[in-house]
């Protein structure tokens, strides 16, 4: 039977091993680092994906267990964003920023019926949007806090001109924090021309329909844009108001 999906079997294992060995060899010859960096990363990926696949296979069969999985993913994403921000106080506010981003997208997708209210549908979609939003929030927070430290004099100057503390900080951090949105903006601008993102390829391999793959990828890209924009806006607002500091 013809299938567009990669064939699971010994050949797949051999190809993966060859790619890992080749990457490790290049690491060694180019003196990029230890020859074991790539093999260790590959083994970790295999172990993690095997565990996740097992959990998701059971969880996505029921809606309540899918929601539980998503709740765990949200907690991990919030903790990761807080750690990456390197904030010393108020980093827990980033959980609120993540929630703001997801809240701007999920009700629209689910209530409209565009995304069926089933575990098989919502777990992958929310996982992609949550992961992208987590990265944007972490980068925005870190850039904003870095900028406040480097340009403290400009904040003081703005205060001396009569601006409020919130507005003085926002004048400095707004543009730098917006850089966190650039990767997804660039991907959206170049999708189909320069890149074929993972969701497009995944749907194409599973269904063989370019139209269906394109529709799903557009939905994800635009959901990411809205979620990341709202979450980054909430992040810099928290920092501008002094609720999160380093």
Secondary structure, 3 states (H helix, E strand, C coil): CCCCCCCCCHHHHHHHHHHHHHHHHHHHHCCCCCCHHHHHHHHHHHHHHHHHHHHHHHHCCCHHHHHHHHHHHHHHHHHHHHHHHCCCECCCHHHHHHHHHHHCCHHHHHHCCCCCCCHHHHHHHHHHHHHHHHHHHHHHHHHHHHHHHHCHHHHHHHHHCCCCHHHHHHHHHHHHHHHHHHHHHHHHHHECCCECCHHHHHHHHHHCCHHHHHHHHHHHHHHHHHHHHHHHHHHHHHHHCCCCEC
